Amino acid sequence: MPRSCSCAGPMPATRGRWWPRPPRRWVVERSFGWLSKYRRVAGRDYETNPRVSEAVIKAYFCHLMLRRLAKGPPPKHST
């Protein structure tokens, strides 16, 4: 039996890329990169309760934000 596939149409090429990137995708990728530093969430998720896993991730993001706030704003360049 022959198989067939129907598509909605060709995907538009935008600025030399194969497909248009979702907006602000880099924010999510960067956030996952930050989380990969922490051993408990870097590899597999061993938590059986999803609420505990969510709480751990929120705690790590709080830690990241507090470190960023403690560092202070970047110095202004004088011209």
PQR file with spaces between the fields and no chain letter, atoms N, CA, C, O and H, PARSE charges and radii, in Angstrom:
ATOM       1  N    MET     1       0.840   -1.163    0.000 -0.4000 1.5000
ATOM       2  CA   MET     1       0.000    0.000    0.000 -0.0000 2.0000
ATOM       3  C    MET     1       0.898    1.243    0.000  0.5500 1.7000
ATOM       4  O    MET     1       1.730    1.396    0.895 -0.5500 1.4000
ATOM       5  N    PRO     2       0.746    2.116   -0.971 -0.5600 1.5000
ATOM       6  CA   PRO     2       1.581    3.317   -1.025  0.2800 2.0000
ATOM       7  C    PRO     2       1.174    4.305    0.068  0.5500 1.7000
ATOM       8  O    PRO     2      -0.003    4.455    0.397 -0.5500 1.4000
ATOM       9  N    ARG     3       2.159    4.952    0.601 -0.4000 1.5000
ATOM      10  CA   ARG     3       1.907    5.962    1.632 -0.0000 2.0000
ATOM      11  C    ARG     3       2.026    7.342    1.017  0.5500 1.7000
ATOM      12  O    ARG     3       2.836    7.570    0.118 -0.5500 1.4000
ATOM      13  H    ARG     3       3.115    4.830    0.334  0.4000 1.0000
ATOM      14  N    SER     4       1.235    8.230    1.497 -0.4000 1.5000
ATOM      15  CA   SER     4       1.305    9.598    0.992 -0.0000 2.0000
ATOM      16  C    SER     4       1.362   10.558    2.171  0.5500 1.7000
ATOM      17  O    SER     4       0.913   10.252    3.276 -0.5500 1.4000
ATOM      18  H    SER     4       0.577    8.045    2.227  0.4000 1.0000
ATOM      19  N    CYS     5       1.914   11.699    1.907 -0.4000 1.5000
ATOM      20  CA   CYS     5       2.050   12.725    2.936 -0.0000 2.0000
ATOM      21  C    CYS     5       1.568   14.037    2.344  0.5500 1.7000
ATOM      22  O    CYS     5       1.972   14.413    1.244 -0.5500 1.4000
ATOM      23  H    CYS     5       2.279   11.948    1.010  0.4000 1.0000
ATOM      24  N    SER     6       0.734   14.711    3.047 -0.4000 1.5000
ATOM      25  CA   SER     6       0.273   16.011    2.564 -0.0000 2.0000
ATOM      26  C    SER     6       0.776   17.082    3.521  0.5500 1.7000
ATOM      27  O    SER     6       0.709   16.930    4.741 -0.5500 1.4000
ATOM      28  H    SER     6       0.406   14.406    3.941  0.4000 1.0000
ATOM      29  N    CYS     7       1.269   18.142    2.958 -0.4000 1.5000
ATOM      30  CA   CYS     7       1.794   19.253    3.744 -0.0000 2.0000
ATOM      31  C    CYS     7       0.988   20.501    3.421  0.5500 1.7000
ATOM      32  O    CYS     7       0.323   20.586    2.389 -0.5500 1.4000
ATOM      33  H    CYS     7       1.323   18.266    1.967  0.4000 1.0000
ATOM      34  N    ALA     8       1.061   21.441    4.307 -0.4000 1.5000
ATOM      35  CA   ALA     8       0.342   22.692    4.095 -0.0000 2.0000
ATOM      36  C    ALA     8       0.997   23.524    3.002  0.5500 1.7000
ATOM      37  O    ALA     8       0.349   24.390    2.414 -0.5500 1.4000
ATOM      38  H    ALA     8       1.601   21.372    5.145  0.4000 1.0000
ATOM      39  N    GLY     9       2.230   23.281    2.731 -0.4000 1.5000
ATOM      40  CA   GLY     9       2.946   24.038    1.716 -0.0000 2.0000
ATOM      41  C    GLY     9       4.398   24.170    2.111  0.5500 1.7000
ATOM      42  O    GLY     9       4.790   23.757    3.203 -0.5500 1.4000
ATOM      43  H    GLY     9       2.756   22.577    3.209  0.4000 1.0000
ATOM      44  N    PRO    10       5.195   24.740    1.235 -0.5600 1.5000
ATOM      45  CA   PRO    10       6.611   24.891    1.573  0.2800 2.0000
ATOM      46  C    PRO    10       6.792   25.898    2.703  0.5500 1.7000
ATOM      47  O    PRO    10       6.049   26.872    2.819 -0.5500 1.4000
ATOM      48  N    MET    11       7.790   25.636    3.522 -0.4000 1.5000
ATOM      49  CA   MET    11       8.084   26.556    4.616 -0.0000 2.0000
ATOM      50  C    MET    11       8.839   27.753    4.056  0.5500 1.7000
ATOM      51  O    MET    11       9.770   27.580    3.269 -0.5500 1.4000
ATOM      52  H    MET    11       8.393   24.844    3.427  0.4000 1.0000
ATOM      53  N    PRO    12       8.458   28.950    4.446 -0.5600 1.5000
ATOM      54  CA   PRO    12       9.145   30.127    3.915  0.2800 2.0000
ATOM      55  C    PRO    12      10.539   30.265    4.506  0.5500 1.7000
ATOM      56  O    PRO    12      10.742   30.078    5.705 -0.5500 1.4000
ATOM      57  N    ALA    13      11.482   30.590    3.661 -0.4000 1.5000
ATOM      58  CA   ALA    13      12.847   30.846    4.125 -0.0000 2.0000
ATOM      59  C    ALA    13      12.937   32.317    4.505  0.5500 1.7000
ATOM      60  O    ALA    13      12.597   33.186    3.702 -0.5500 1.4000
ATOM      61  H    ALA    13      11.318   30.742    2.687  0.4000 1.0000
ATOM      62  N    THR    14      13.385   32.601    5.701 -0.4000 1.5000
ATOM      63  CA   THR    14      13.491   33.985    6.147 -0.0000 2.0000
ATOM      64  C    THR    14      14.933   34.298    6.477  0.5500 1.7000
ATOM      65  O    THR    14      15.537   33.665    7.343 -0.5500 1.4000
ATOM      66  H    THR    14      13.661   31.896    6.353  0.4000 1.0000
ATOM      67  N    ARG    15      15.471   35.262    5.792 -0.4000 1.5000
ATOM      68  CA   ARG    15      16.844   35.736    6.012 -0.0000 2.0000
ATOM      69  C    ARG    15      17.871   34.617    6.002  0.5500 1.7000
ATOM      70  O    ARG    15      18.787   34.613    6.824 -0.5500 1.4000
ATOM      71  H    ARG    15      14.981   35.777    5.089  0.4000 1.0000
ATOM      72  N    GLY    16      17.737   33.683    5.101 -0.4000 1.5000
ATOM      73  CA   GLY    16      18.719   32.620    4.985 -0.0000 2.0000
ATOM      74  C    GLY    16      18.552   31.491    5.968  0.5500 1.7000
ATOM      75  O    GLY    16      19.320   30.530    5.929 -0.5500 1.4000
ATOM      76  H    GLY    16      16.993   33.686    4.433  0.4000 1.0000
ATOM      77  N    ARG    17      17.563   31.571    6.858 -0.4000 1.5000
ATOM      78  CA   ARG    17      17.333   30.483    7.801 -0.0000 2.0000
ATOM      79  C    ARG    17      16.320   29.523    7.206  0.5500 1.7000
ATOM      80  O    ARG    17      15.592   29.869    6.275 -0.5500 1.4000
ATOM      81  H    ARG    17      16.938   32.351    6.889  0.4000 1.0000
ATOM      82  N    TRP    18      16.280   28.322    7.748 -0.4000 1.5000
ATOM      83  CA   TRP    18      15.346   27.318    7.245 -0.0000 2.0000
ATOM      84  C    TRP    18      13.928   27.610    7.700  0.5500 1.7000
ATOM      85  O    TRP    18      12.985   27.400    6.937 -0.5500 1.4000
ATOM      86  H    TRP    18      16.872   28.041    8.504  0.4000 1.0000
ATOM      87  N    TRP    19      13.753   28.085    8.921 -0.4000 1.5000
ATOM      88  CA   TRP    19      12.411   28.374    9.431 -0.0000 2.0000
ATOM      89  C    TRP    19      12.497   29.598   10.325  0.5500 1.7000
ATOM      90  O    TRP    19      13.557   29.891   10.879 -0.5500 1.4000
ATOM      91  H    TRP    19      14.518   28.256    9.542  0.4000 1.0000
ATOM      92  N    PRO    20      11.405   30.305   10.467 -0.5600 1.5000
ATOM      93  CA   PRO    20      11.456   31.483   11.345  0.2800 2.0000
ATOM      94  C    PRO    20      11.542   31.068   12.805  0.5500 1.7000
ATOM      95  O    PRO    20      10.804   30.192   13.256 -0.5500 1.4000
ATOM      96  N    ARG    21      12.434   31.691   13.527 -0.4000 1.5000
ATOM      97  CA   ARG    21      12.594   31.386   14.949 -0.0000 2.0000
ATOM      98  C    ARG    21      11.470   32.027   15.751  0.5500 1.7000
ATOM      99  O    ARG    21      11.025   33.130   15.436 -0.5500 1.4000
ATOM     100  H    ARG    21      13.034   32.402   13.161  0.4000 1.0000
ATOM     101  N    PRO    22      11.017   31.339   16.780 -0.5600 1.5000
ATOM     102  CA   PRO    22      10.029   31.989   17.649  0.2800 2.0000
ATOM     103  C    PRO    22      10.665   33.183   18.346  0.5500 1.7000
ATOM     104  O    PRO    22      11.849   33.144   18.681 -0.5500 1.4000
ATOM     105  N    PRO    23       9.899   34.235   18.567 -0.5600 1.5000
ATOM     106  CA   PRO    23      10.486   35.397   19.234  0.2800 2.0000
ATOM     107  C    PRO    23      10.888   35.063   20.666  0.5500 1.7000
ATOM     108  O    PRO    23      10.204   34.316   21.366 -0.5500 1.4000
ATOM     109  N    ARG    24      12.006   35.630   21.078 -0.4000 1.5000
ATOM     110  CA   ARG    24      12.538   35.484   22.444 -0.0000 2.0000
ATOM     111  C    ARG    24      12.877   34.044   22.806  0.5500 1.7000
ATOM     112  O    ARG    24      12.854   33.679   23.981 -0.5500 1.4000
ATOM     113  H    ARG    24      12.562   36.237   20.509  0.4000 1.0000
ATOM     114  N    ARG    25      13.188   33.233   21.816 -0.4000 1.5000
ATOM     115  CA   ARG    25      13.583   31.847   22.085 -0.0000 2.0000
ATOM     116  C    ARG    25      14.885   31.802   22.869  0.5500 1.7000
ATOM     117  O    ARG    25      15.093   30.909   23.690 -0.5500 1.4000
ATOM     118  H    ARG    25      13.207   33.530   20.861  0.4000 1.0000
ATOM     119  N    TRP    26      15.755   32.761   22.616 -0.4000 1.5000
ATOM     120  CA   TRP    26      17.056   32.774   23.280 -0.0000 2.0000
ATOM     121  C    TRP    26      16.910   32.931   24.790  0.5500 1.7000
ATOM     122  O    TRP    26      17.774   32.481   25.542 -0.5500 1.4000
ATOM     123  H    TRP    26      15.587   33.487   21.949  0.4000 1.0000
ATOM     124  N    VAL    27      15.820   33.569   25.246 -0.4000 1.5000
ATOM     125  CA   VAL    27      15.608   33.740   26.684 -0.0000 2.0000
ATOM     126  C    VAL    27      15.418   32.382   27.346  0.5500 1.7000
ATOM     127  O    VAL    27      15.974   32.117   28.412 -0.5500 1.4000
ATOM     128  H    VAL    27      15.119   33.935   24.635  0.4000 1.0000
ATOM     129  N    VAL    28      14.635   31.534   26.712 -0.4000 1.5000
ATOM     130  CA   VAL    28      14.379   30.205   27.269 -0.0000 2.0000
ATOM     131  C    VAL    28      15.647   29.369   27.235  0.5500 1.7000
ATOM     132  O    VAL    28      15.968   28.685   28.206 -0.5500 1.4000
ATOM     133  H    VAL    28      14.183   31.749   25.847  0.4000 1.0000
ATOM     134  N    GLU    29      16.377   29.420   26.112 -0.4000 1.5000
ATOM     135  CA   GLU    29      17.612   28.634   26.000 -0.0000 2.0000
ATOM     136  C    GLU    29      18.641   29.084   27.024  0.5500 1.7000
ATOM     137  O    GLU    29      19.330   28.256   27.621 -0.5500 1.4000
ATOM     138  H    GLU    29      16.116   29.976   25.323  0.4000 1.0000
ATOM     139  N    ARG    30      18.749   30.391   27.231 -0.4000 1.5000
ATOM     140  CA   ARG    30      19.699   30.907   28.218 -0.0000 2.0000
ATOM     141  C    ARG    30      19.299   30.470   29.625  0.5500 1.7000
ATOM     142  O    ARG    30      20.156   30.120   30.437 -0.5500 1.4000
ATOM     143  H    ARG    30      18.189   31.064   26.747  0.4000 1.0000
ATOM     144  N    SER    31      18.007   30.493   29.909 -0.4000 1.5000
ATOM     145  CA   SER    31      17.537   30.089   31.238 -0.0000 2.0000
ATOM     146  C    SER    31      17.838   28.624   31.509  0.5500 1.7000
ATOM     147  O    SER    31      18.257   28.271   32.611 -0.5500 1.4000
ATOM     148  H    SER    31      17.311   30.778   29.249  0.4000 1.0000
ATOM     149  N    PHE    32      17.628   27.765   30.512 -0.4000 1.5000
ATOM     150  CA   PHE    32      17.962   26.357   30.686 -0.0000 2.0000
ATOM     151  C    PHE    32      19.468   26.177   30.843  0.5500 1.7000
ATOM     152  O    PHE    32      19.911   25.285   31.568 -0.5500 1.4000
ATOM     153  H    PHE    32      17.288   28.052   29.616  0.4000 1.0000
ATOM     154  N    GLY    33      20.253   27.006   30.177 -0.4000 1.5000
ATOM     155  CA   GLY    33      21.697   26.953   30.348 -0.0000 2.0000
ATOM     156  C    GLY    33      22.114   27.301   31.761  0.5500 1.7000
ATOM     157  O    GLY    33      23.021   26.682   32.316 -0.5500 1.4000
ATOM     158  H    GLY    33      19.893   27.730   29.589  0.4000 1.0000
ATOM     159  N    TRP    34      21.453   28.295   32.349 -0.4000 1.5000
ATOM     160  CA   TRP    34      21.750   28.655   33.736 -0.0000 2.0000
ATOM     161  C    TRP    34      21.387   27.523   34.672  0.5500 1.7000
ATOM     162  O    TRP    34      22.121   27.232   35.617 -0.5500 1.4000
ATOM     163  H    TRP    34      20.716   28.799   31.898  0.4000 1.0000
ATOM     164  N    LEU    35      20.255   26.880   34.414 -0.4000 1.5000
ATOM     165  CA   LEU    35      19.829   25.790   35.288 -0.0000 2.0000
ATOM     166  C    LEU    35      20.765   24.597   35.200  0.5500 1.7000
ATOM     167  O    LEU    35      20.867   23.823   36.151 -0.5500 1.4000
ATOM     168  H    LEU    35      19.659   27.116   33.646  0.4000 1.0000
ATOM     169  N    SER    36      21.442   24.437   34.087 -0.4000 1.5000
ATOM     170  CA   SER    36      22.319   23.273   33.935 -0.0000 2.0000
ATOM     171  C    SER    36      23.521   23.335   34.872  0.5500 1.7000
ATOM     172  O    SER    36      24.208   22.331   35.062 -0.5500 1.4000
ATOM     173  H    SER    36      21.360   25.066   33.314  0.4000 1.0000
ATOM     174  N    LYS    37      23.788   24.523   35.470 -0.4000 1.5000
ATOM     175  CA   LYS    37      24.875   24.625   36.446 -0.0000 2.0000
ATOM     176  C    LYS    37      24.561   23.873   37.729  0.5500 1.7000
ATOM     177  O    LYS    37      25.463   23.373   38.399 -0.5500 1.4000
ATOM     178  H    LYS    37      23.230   25.339   35.316  0.4000 1.0000
ATOM     179  N    TYR    38      23.292   23.795   38.065 -0.4000 1.5000
ATOM     180  CA   TYR    38      22.888   23.194   39.329 -0.0000 2.0000
ATOM     181  C    TYR    38      22.713   21.695   39.157  0.5500 1.7000
ATOM     182  O    TYR    38      21.974   21.236   38.287 -0.5500 1.4000
ATOM     183  H    TYR    38      22.558   24.202   37.520  0.4000 1.0000
ATOM     184  N    ARG    39      23.391   20.956   39.985 -0.4000 1.5000
ATOM     185  CA   ARG    39      23.456   19.502   39.836 -0.0000 2.0000
ATOM     186  C    ARG    39      22.092   18.826   39.980  0.5500 1.7000
ATOM     187  O    ARG    39      21.806   17.837   39.304 -0.5500 1.4000
ATOM     188  H    ARG    39      23.992   21.329   40.692  0.4000 1.0000
ATOM     189  N    ARG    40      21.266   19.360   40.854 -0.4000 1.5000
ATOM     190  CA   ARG    40      19.987   18.698   41.131 -0.0000 2.0000
ATOM     191  C    ARG    40      19.038   18.740   39.933  0.5500 1.7000
ATOM     192  O    ARG    40      18.227   17.830   39.764 -0.5500 1.4000
ATOM     193  H    ARG    40      21.498   20.163   41.403  0.4000 1.0000
ATOM     194  N    VAL    41      19.123   19.765   39.110 -0.4000 1.5000
ATOM     195  CA   VAL    41      18.230   19.861   37.954 -0.0000 2.0000
ATOM     196  C    VAL    41      18.967   19.720   36.631  0.5500 1.7000
ATOM     197  O    VAL    41      18.342   19.794   35.573 -0.5500 1.4000
ATOM     198  H    VAL    41      19.782   20.505   39.247  0.4000 1.0000
ATOM     199  N    ALA    42      20.286   19.519   36.663 -0.4000 1.5000
ATOM     200  CA   ALA    42      21.063   19.472   35.430 -0.0000 2.0000
ATOM     201  C    ALA    42      20.788   18.218   34.611  0.5500 1.7000
ATOM     202  O    ALA    42      20.630   18.292   33.393 -0.5500 1.4000
ATOM     203  H    ALA    42      20.794   19.459   37.522  0.4000 1.0000
ATOM     204  N    GLY    43      20.729   17.092   35.263 -0.4000 1.5000
ATOM     205  CA   GLY    43      20.542   15.850   34.528 -0.0000 2.0000
ATOM     206  C    GLY    43      19.099   15.406   34.541  0.5500 1.7000
ATOM     207  O    GLY    43      18.226   16.041   33.949 -0.5500 1.4000
ATOM     208  H    GLY    43      20.857   17.032   36.253  0.4000 1.0000
ATOM     209  N    ARG    44      18.871   14.340   35.203 -0.4000 1.5000
ATOM     210  CA   ARG    44      17.515   13.797   35.264 -0.0000 2.0000
ATOM     211  C    ARG    44      16.776   14.365   36.462  0.5500 1.7000
ATOM     212  O    ARG    44      17.377   14.783   37.451 -0.5500 1.4000
ATOM     213  H    ARG    44      19.579   13.823   35.684  0.4000 1.0000
ATOM     214  N    ASP    45      15.486   14.369   36.347 -0.4000 1.5000
ATOM     215  CA   ASP    45      14.657   14.862   37.439 -0.0000 2.0000
ATOM     216  C    ASP    45      14.187   13.664   38.250  0.5500 1.7000
ATOM     217  O    ASP    45      13.332   12.902   37.801 -0.5500 1.4000
ATOM     218  H    ASP    45      14.997   14.030   35.544  0.4000 1.0000
ATOM     219  N    TYR    46      14.743   13.500   39.439 -0.4000 1.5000
ATOM     220  CA   TYR    46      14.421   12.344   40.269 -0.0000 2.0000
ATOM     221  C    TYR    46      13.265   12.606   41.225  0.5500 1.7000
ATOM     222  O    TYR    46      12.881   11.718   41.986 -0.5500 1.4000
ATOM     223  H    TYR    46      15.438   14.120   39.804  0.4000 1.0000
ATOM     224  N    GLU    47      12.711   13.801   41.197 -0.4000 1.5000
ATOM     225  CA   GLU    47      11.613   14.119   42.105 -0.0000 2.0000
ATOM     226  C    GLU    47      10.355   13.379   41.671  0.5500 1.7000
ATOM     227  O    GLU    47      10.049   13.303   40.481 -0.5500 1.4000
ATOM     228  H    GLU    47      13.023   14.522   40.578  0.4000 1.0000
ATOM     229  N    THR    48       9.632   12.835   42.641 -0.4000 1.5000
ATOM     230  CA   THR    48       8.385   12.151   42.314 -0.0000 2.0000
ATOM     231  C    THR    48       7.201   13.104   42.359  0.5500 1.7000
ATOM     232  O    THR    48       6.174   12.850   41.730 -0.5500 1.4000
ATOM     233  H    THR    48       9.881   12.897   43.608  0.4000 1.0000
ATOM     234  N    ASN    49       7.337   14.186   43.089 -0.4000 1.5000
ATOM     235  CA   ASN    49       6.268   15.168   43.188 -0.0000 2.0000
ATOM     236  C    ASN    49       6.627   16.370   42.317  0.5500 1.7000
ATOM     237  O    ASN    49       7.659   16.999   42.549 -0.5500 1.4000
ATOM     238  H    ASN    49       8.171   14.393   43.599  0.4000 1.0000
ATOM     239  N    PRO    50       5.806   16.706   41.321 -0.5600 1.5000
ATOM     240  CA   PRO    50       6.138   17.833   40.453  0.2800 2.0000
ATOM     241  C    PRO    50       6.180   19.171   41.185  0.5500 1.7000
ATOM     242  O    PRO    50       6.864   20.094   40.742 -0.5500 1.4000
ATOM     243  N    ARG    51       5.462   19.289   42.293 -0.4000 1.5000
ATOM     244  CA   ARG    51       5.490   20.543   43.048 -0.0000 2.0000
ATOM     245  C    ARG    51       6.863   20.770   43.673  0.5500 1.7000
ATOM     246  O    ARG    51       7.328   21.907   43.762 -0.5500 1.4000
ATOM     247  H    ARG    51       4.907   18.539   42.653  0.4000 1.0000
ATOM     248  N    VAL    52       7.505   19.699   44.103 -0.4000 1.5000
ATOM     249  CA   VAL    52       8.848   19.819   44.674 -0.0000 2.0000
ATOM     250  C    VAL    52       9.825   20.247   43.584  0.5500 1.7000
ATOM     251  O    VAL    52      10.672   21.112   43.809 -0.5500 1.4000
ATOM     252  H    VAL    52       7.127   18.776   44.031  0.4000 1.0000
ATOM     253  N    SER    53       9.709   19.650   42.418 -0.4000 1.5000
ATOM     254  CA   SER    53      10.583   20.007   41.305 -0.0000 2.0000
ATOM     255  C    SER    53      10.395   21.471   40.919  0.5500 1.7000
ATOM     256  O    SER    53      11.371   22.178   40.670 -0.5500 1.4000
ATOM     257  H    SER    53       9.021   18.948   42.235  0.4000 1.0000
ATOM     258  N    GLU    54       9.165   21.919   40.870 -0.4000 1.5000
ATOM     259  CA   GLU    54       8.884   23.321   40.554 -0.0000 2.0000
ATOM     260  C    GLU    54       9.469   24.244   41.619  0.5500 1.7000
ATOM     261  O    GLU    54      10.028   25.291   41.290 -0.5500 1.4000
ATOM     262  H    GLU    54       8.372   21.344   41.072  0.4000 1.0000
ATOM     263  N    ALA    55       9.348   23.870   42.879 -0.4000 1.5000
ATOM     264  CA   ALA    55       9.885   24.692   43.966 -0.0000 2.0000
ATOM     265  C    ALA    55      11.406   24.779   43.894  0.5500 1.7000
ATOM     266  O    ALA    55      11.978   25.838   44.151 -0.5500 1.4000
ATOM     267  H    ALA    55       8.894   23.019   43.145  0.4000 1.0000
ATOM     268  N    VAL    56      12.062   23.680   43.550 -0.4000 1.5000
ATOM     269  CA   VAL    56      13.523   23.682   43.439 -0.0000 2.0000
ATOM     270  C    VAL    56      13.958   24.602   42.304  0.5500 1.7000
ATOM     271  O    VAL    56      14.907   25.371   42.460 -0.5500 1.4000
ATOM     272  H    VAL    56      11.597   22.819   43.342  0.4000 1.0000
ATOM     273  N    ILE    57      13.280   24.532   41.177 -0.4000 1.5000
ATOM     274  CA   ILE    57      13.631   25.388   40.041 -0.0000 2.0000
ATOM     275  C    ILE    57      13.413   26.854   40.400  0.5500 1.7000
ATOM     276  O    ILE    57      14.241   27.701   40.062 -0.5500 1.4000
ATOM     277  H    ILE    57      12.510   23.908   41.051  0.4000 1.0000
ATOM     278  N    LYS    58      12.318   27.163   41.076 -0.4000 1.5000
ATOM     279  CA   LYS    58      12.075   28.550   41.493 -0.0000 2.0000
ATOM     280  C    LYS    58      13.139   29.025   42.475  0.5500 1.7000
ATOM     281  O    LYS    58      13.574   30.175   42.408 -0.5500 1.4000
ATOM     282  H    LYS    58      11.646   26.475   41.351  0.4000 1.0000
ATOM     283  N    ALA    59      13.557   28.160   43.377 -0.4000 1.5000
ATOM     284  CA   ALA    59      14.604   28.533   44.330 -0.0000 2.0000
ATOM     285  C    ALA    59      15.917   28.823   43.609  0.5500 1.7000
ATOM     286  O    ALA    59      16.617   29.771   43.966 -0.5500 1.4000
ATOM     287  H    ALA    59      13.203   27.226   43.432  0.4000 1.0000
ATOM     288  N    TYR    60      16.260   28.030   42.609 -0.4000 1.5000
ATOM     289  CA   TYR    60      17.487   28.276   41.855 -0.0000 2.0000
ATOM     290  C    TYR    60      17.410   29.583   41.082  0.5500 1.7000
ATOM     291  O    TYR    60      18.396   30.317   41.006 -0.5500 1.4000
ATOM     292  H    TYR    60      15.691   27.260   42.320  0.4000 1.0000
ATOM     293  N    PHE    61      16.249   29.883   40.507 -0.4000 1.5000
ATOM     294  CA   PHE    61      16.123   31.149   39.794 -0.0000 2.0000
ATOM     295  C    PHE    61      16.175   32.333   40.763  0.5500 1.7000
ATOM     296  O    PHE    61      16.711   33.387   40.420 -0.5500 1.4000
ATOM     297  H    PHE    61      15.448   29.287   40.568  0.4000 1.0000
ATOM     298  N    CYS    62      15.627   32.171   41.963 -0.4000 1.5000
ATOM     299  CA   CYS    62      15.765   33.224   42.978 -0.0000 2.0000
ATOM     300  C    CYS    62      17.236   33.439   43.320  0.5500 1.7000
ATOM     301  O    CYS    62      17.681   34.577   43.470 -0.5500 1.4000
ATOM     302  H    CYS    62      15.191   31.315   42.242  0.4000 1.0000
ATOM     303  N    HIS    63      17.976   32.366   43.442 -0.4000 1.5000
ATOM     304  CA   HIS    63      19.409   32.465   43.724 -0.0000 2.0000
ATOM     305  C    HIS    63      20.126   33.204   42.600  0.5500 1.7000
ATOM     306  O    HIS    63      20.973   34.059   42.858 -0.5500 1.4000
ATOM     307  H    HIS    63      17.614   31.442   43.320  0.4000 1.0000
ATOM     308  N    LEU    64      19.793   32.880   41.361 -0.4000 1.5000
ATOM     309  CA   LEU    64      20.424   33.556   40.230 -0.0000 2.0000
ATOM     310  C    LEU    64      20.096   35.046   40.221  0.5500 1.7000
ATOM     311  O    LEU    64      20.975   35.874   39.983 -0.5500 1.4000
ATOM     312  H    LEU    64      19.105   32.185   41.151  0.4000 1.0000
ATOM     313  N    MET    65      18.839   35.390   40.479 -0.4000 1.5000
ATOM     314  CA   MET    65      18.446   36.792   40.460 -0.0000 2.0000
ATOM     315  C    MET    65      19.074   37.568   41.617  0.5500 1.7000
ATOM     316  O    MET    65      19.481   38.717   41.440 -0.5500 1.4000
ATOM     317  H    MET    65      18.124   34.717   40.673  0.4000 1.0000
ATOM     318  N    LEU    66      19.158   36.955   42.795 -0.4000 1.5000
ATOM     319  CA   LEU    66      19.800   37.636   43.922 -0.0000 2.0000
ATOM     320  C    LEU    66      21.281   37.874   43.654  0.5500 1.7000
ATOM     321  O    LEU    66      21.813   38.926   44.008 -0.5500 1.4000
ATOM     322  H    LEU    66      18.828   36.022   42.938  0.4000 1.0000
ATOM     323  N    ARG    67      21.946   36.914   43.037 -0.4000 1.5000
ATOM     324  CA   ARG    67      23.354   37.114   42.678 -0.0000 2.0000
ATOM     325  C    ARG    67      23.502   38.252   41.690  0.5500 1.7000
ATOM     326  O    ARG    67      24.432   39.052   41.790 -0.5500 1.4000
ATOM     327  H    ARG    67      21.514   36.059   42.749  0.4000 1.0000
ATOM     328  N    ARG    68      22.591   38.328   40.741 -0.4000 1.5000
ATOM     329  CA   ARG    68      22.658   39.389   39.744 -0.0000 2.0000
ATOM     330  C    ARG    68      22.386   40.756   40.387  0.5500 1.7000
ATOM     331  O    ARG    68      23.053   41.739   40.063 -0.5500 1.4000
ATOM     332  H    ARG    68      21.835   37.678   40.659  0.4000 1.0000
ATOM     333  N    LEU    69      21.409   40.813   41.295 -0.4000 1.5000
ATOM     334  CA   LEU    69      21.106   42.080   41.961 -0.0000 2.0000
ATOM     335  C    LEU    69      22.229   42.511   42.897  0.5500 1.7000
ATOM     336  O    LEU    69      22.489   43.707   43.030 -0.5500 1.4000
ATOM     337  H    LEU    69      20.868   40.014   41.557  0.4000 1.0000
ATOM     338  N    ALA    70      22.891   41.578   43.539 -0.4000 1.5000
ATOM     339  CA   ALA    70      23.976   41.907   44.457 -0.0000 2.0000
ATOM     340  C    ALA    70      25.183   42.463   43.713  0.5500 1.7000
ATOM     341  O    ALA    70      25.960   43.244   44.262 -0.5500 1.4000
ATOM     342  H    ALA    70      22.680   40.606   43.431  0.4000 1.0000
ATOM     343  N    LYS    71      25.329   42.055   42.469 -0.4000 1.5000
ATOM     344  CA   LYS    71      26.453   42.535   41.677 -0.0000 2.0000
ATOM     345  C    LYS    71      26.309   44.016   41.359  0.5500 1.7000
ATOM     346  O    LYS    71      27.315   44.712   41.216 -0.5500 1.4000
ATOM     347  H    LYS    71      24.698   41.421   42.023  0.4000 1.0000
ATOM     348  N    GLY    72      25.100   44.506   41.246 -0.4000 1.5000
ATOM     349  CA   GLY    72      24.863   45.910   40.951 -0.0000 2.0000
ATOM     350  C    GLY    72      24.819   46.165   39.460  0.5500 1.7000
ATOM     351  O    GLY    72      25.110   45.279   38.656 -0.5500 1.4000
ATOM     352  H    GLY    72      24.283   43.941   41.361  0.4000 1.0000
ATOM     353  N    PRO    73      24.452   47.390   39.096 -0.5600 1.5000
ATOM     354  CA   PRO    73      24.368   47.720   37.669  0.2800 2.0000
ATOM     355  C    PRO    73      25.759   47.812   37.052  0.5500 1.7000
ATOM     356  O    PRO    73      26.736   48.056   37.760 -0.5500 1.4000
ATOM     357  N    PRO    74      25.853   47.621   35.753 -0.5600 1.5000
ATOM     358  CA   PRO    74      27.163   47.738   35.102  0.2800 2.0000
ATOM     359  C    PRO    74      27.652   49.183   35.151  0.5500 1.7000
ATOM     360  O    PRO    74      26.837   50.106   35.151 -0.5500 1.4000
ATOM     361  N    PRO    75      28.953   49.393   35.191 -0.5600 1.5000
ATOM     362  CA   PRO    75      29.481   50.761   35.256  0.2800 2.0000
ATOM     363  C    PRO    75      29.179   51.518   33.968  0.5500 1.7000
ATOM     364  O    PRO    75      29.171   50.948   32.877 -0.5500 1.4000
ATOM     365  N    LYS    76      28.933   52.815   34.125 -0.4000 1.5000
ATOM     366  CA   LYS    76      28.659   53.654   32.955 -0.0000 2.0000
ATOM     367  C    LYS    76      29.982   54.144   32.395  0.5500 1.7000
ATOM     368  O    LYS    76      30.886   54.535   33.134 -0.5500 1.4000
ATOM     369  H    LYS    76      28.940   53.277   35.011  0.4000 1.0000
ATOM     370  N    HIS    77      30.074   54.116   31.080 -0.4000 1.5000
ATOM     371  CA   HIS    77      31.289   54.574   30.414 -0.0000 2.0000
ATOM     372  C    HIS    77      31.219   56.086   30.234  0.5500 1.7000
ATOM     373  O    HIS    77      30.214   56.618   29.762 -0.5500 1.4000
ATOM     374  H    HIS    77      29.339   53.798   30.480  0.4000 1.0000
ATOM     375  N    SER    78      32.264   56.753   30.604 -0.4000 1.5000
ATOM     376  CA   SER    78      32.302   58.200   30.400 -0.0000 2.0000
ATOM     377  C    SER    78      33.013   58.491   29.086  0.5500 1.7000
ATOM     378  O    SER    78      33.993   57.837   28.728 -0.5500 1.4000
ATOM     379  H    SER    78      33.080   56.321   30.987  0.4000 1.0000
ATOM     380  N    THR    79      32.498   59.481   28.385 -0.4000 1.5000
ATOM     381  CA   THR    79      33.112   59.834   27.093 -0.0000 2.0000
ATOM     382  C    THR    79      33.830   61.137   27.164  0.5500 1.7000
ATOM     383  O    THR    79      34.402   61.582   26.169 -0.5500 1.4000
ATOM     384  H    THR    79      31.702   60.012   28.676  0.4000 1.0000
